[in-house]
Amino acid sequence: MELRYHAADREPQLHVSERDGSLVVTVNGRELVMDEVSIDERHVTLVIDGRRHRLLYASRGAHLMVSVAGHGWEFVPAEEAEDEEVEAAGGFTPELNSPMPGKVLDVLVAEGDVVEAGQALLLLEAMKMETTLKAPAPARVAEIKATTGTMVGPGDTLVRLEPLESD
């Protein structure tokens, strides 16, 4: 199985395999052999070289969101990451969805605002970490479906954008 980190600025690769009864995780060519792995509804506990590591996680379909020490990552299957890269190269994504369950901390734009690519639109708190949803491309905010203080689920549409008309 191959997963890729879902981010525009960097993309470490994560490979998961089994060897001699042990789980082996390779991150950017660095191999980690798990001495022990236990999973419950919200946490994965890994023992690597005798050290215990506890990770918060949430999943949405094949997507996996992981939080460690206040930092968060979203992993997607390699095939899906390639499809998204192709779409991002020339496509427009009108709906911004919540990557995981959380609370809307702040809505930073209003309906009708024109936003630039990468502009922060909304702050979301999930698993004790903040996530900023950003505009994927220049656009106009068509609809805001979330309000400050509300709880949202994974995949909930928070902001709907419309492309700017070409002159």
C-alpha positions as CSV (number, residue, x, y, z in Angstrom):
1,M,0.0,0.0,0.0
2,E,1.3,3.5,-0.8
3,L,0.0,6.7,0.7
4,R,1.1,10.2,-0.2
5,Y,0.9,13.3,2.1
6,H,-1.7,15.7,0.7
7,A,-0.1,19.1,0.5
8,A,0.8,21.5,-2.3
9,D,4.3,22.4,-1.0
10,R,5.8,19.0,-0.2
11,E,4.9,15.4,-0.6
12,P,6.8,12.8,1.4
13,Q,5.8,9.3,0.5
14,L,4.7,6.7,3.0
15,H,4.8,3.0,2.2
16,V,3.3,0.4,4.5
17,S,4.2,-3.3,4.3
18,E,4.6,-6.4,6.3
19,R,7.8,-8.3,6.7
20,D,8.5,-11.3,8.9
21,G,5.3,-10.6,10.9
22,S,6.3,-7.0,11.6
23,L,4.7,-3.8,10.2
24,V,7.3,-1.8,8.2
25,V,6.7,1.9,7.4
26,T,9.0,3.6,5.0
27,V,8.9,7.4,4.9
28,N,10.9,9.0,2.1
29,G,13.2,5.9,2.0
30,R,13.7,5.8,5.8
31,E,12.5,2.4,7.1
32,L,10.9,2.1,10.5
33,V,10.0,-1.3,11.9
34,M,7.1,-1.3,14.3
35,D,7.8,-3.5,17.4
36,E,4.2,-3.2,18.4
37,V,1.1,-1.5,17.0
38,S,-2.3,-1.1,18.7
39,I,-5.3,0.8,17.4
40,D,-8.4,2.0,19.1
41,E,-11.2,4.3,17.9
42,R,-9.1,7.5,18.1
43,H,-5.4,6.6,18.6
44,V,-2.7,4.5,17.1
45,T,0.1,3.5,19.5
46,L,3.4,2.5,17.9
47,V,6.4,1.1,19.6
48,I,9.6,1.8,17.6
49,D,13.0,0.9,19.0
50,G,11.4,0.5,22.4
51,R,9.9,4.0,22.4
52,R,6.1,4.4,22.6
53,H,4.5,6.9,20.2
54,R,0.8,7.8,20.4
55,L,-1.0,9.4,17.4
56,L,-4.5,10.7,17.1
57,Y,-6.2,9.8,13.8
58,A,-9.4,10.1,11.9
59,S,-10.4,8.6,8.6
60,R,-12.8,9.6,5.9
61,G,-13.1,6.9,3.3
62,A,-9.5,6.1,2.1
63,H,-8.2,9.4,3.5
64,L,-6.3,9.3,6.8
65,M,-5.8,12.4,9.0
66,V,-3.0,12.0,11.6
67,S,-2.1,14.4,14.5
68,V,1.2,14.1,16.4
69,A,2.3,16.7,19.0
70,G,-0.1,19.4,17.6
71,H,0.9,18.9,13.9
72,G,-1.5,17.4,11.5
73,W,-1.2,15.6,8.2
74,E,-3.7,14.2,5.7
75,F,-2.7,11.1,3.7
76,V,-4.5,9.9,0.6
77,P,-4.0,6.8,-1.6
78,A,-1.3,7.3,-4.2
79,E,-3.7,6.8,-7.1
80,E,-6.1,9.5,-5.7
81,A,-3.2,11.9,-5.0
82,E,-2.2,11.6,-8.7
83,D,-5.8,12.3,-9.8
84,E,-6.0,15.4,-7.6
85,E,-2.7,16.7,-8.9
86,V,-4.0,16.4,-12.5
87,E,-7.2,18.2,-11.4
88,A,-5.3,20.9,-9.6
89,A,-3.2,21.6,-12.6
90,G,-6.2,22.8,-14.6
91,G,-9.3,22.2,-12.7
92,F,-11.3,24.3,-10.2
93,T,-12.7,22.9,-6.9
94,P,-15.8,24.9,-6.0
95,E,-16.5,23.3,-2.6
96,L,-14.1,23.3,0.3
97,N,-15.0,20.5,2.7
98,S,-13.9,19.8,6.2
99,P,-11.0,17.3,6.2
100,M,-12.1,15.9,9.6
101,P,-14.6,16.4,12.4
102,G,-14.0,19.7,14.2
103,K,-15.2,23.1,15.4
104,V,-15.2,26.2,13.2
105,L,-13.0,28.7,15.1
106,D,-13.4,31.6,12.7
107,V,-14.8,32.5,9.2
108,L,-12.3,34.9,7.7
109,V,-14.3,35.9,4.5
110,A,-17.8,37.0,3.6
111,E,-20.0,35.9,0.7
112,G,-19.1,37.9,-2.4
113,D,-15.5,38.5,-1.4
114,V,-12.9,37.9,-4.1
115,V,-10.0,35.8,-2.8
116,E,-6.6,34.9,-4.1
117,A,-5.1,31.5,-4.4
118,G,-3.8,30.4,-0.9
119,Q,-5.8,33.0,1.0
120,A,-7.1,31.8,4.3
121,L,-10.9,31.4,4.3
122,L,-11.7,29.6,7.5
123,L,-10.1,28.3,10.7
124,L,-11.1,24.8,11.9
125,E,-10.0,23.1,15.2
126,A,-9.8,19.3,15.1
127,M,-8.0,17.0,17.6
128,K,-6.6,20.0,19.5
129,M,-4.9,21.4,16.4
130,E,-5.9,24.3,14.1
131,T,-6.3,23.8,10.3
132,T,-6.6,26.7,7.9
133,L,-8.8,26.1,4.8
134,K,-7.3,28.1,1.9
135,A,-8.6,29.1,-1.5
136,P,-7.2,26.7,-4.1
137,A,-7.3,29.3,-6.8
138,P,-8.5,32.9,-7.3
139,A,-12.3,32.9,-6.9
140,R,-15.3,34.6,-5.5
141,V,-16.9,33.3,-2.3
142,A,-20.4,32.2,-3.4
143,E,-21.6,30.7,-0.2
144,I,-20.5,30.2,3.4
145,K,-22.1,27.2,4.9
146,A,-20.4,27.2,8.3
147,T,-20.6,29.6,11.2
148,T,-18.2,30.3,14.0
149,G,-18.6,27.9,16.9
150,T,-20.4,25.1,15.0
151,M,-19.3,21.5,14.9
152,V,-18.7,20.0,11.5
153,G,-18.2,16.5,10.3
154,P,-15.7,15.1,7.8
155,G,-16.6,16.0,4.3
156,D,-19.1,18.7,5.3
157,T,-19.1,21.6,2.8
158,L,-17.9,24.7,4.6
159,V,-17.4,27.2,1.8
160,R,-18.5,27.2,-1.9
161,L,-16.5,29.2,-4.4
162,E,-17.1,30.2,-8.0
163,P,-14.4,30.9,-10.5
164,L,-13.6,34.5,-11.5
165,E,-14.7,35.3,-15.0
166,S,-11.9,35.8,-17.5
167,D,-11.7,39.2,-19.1
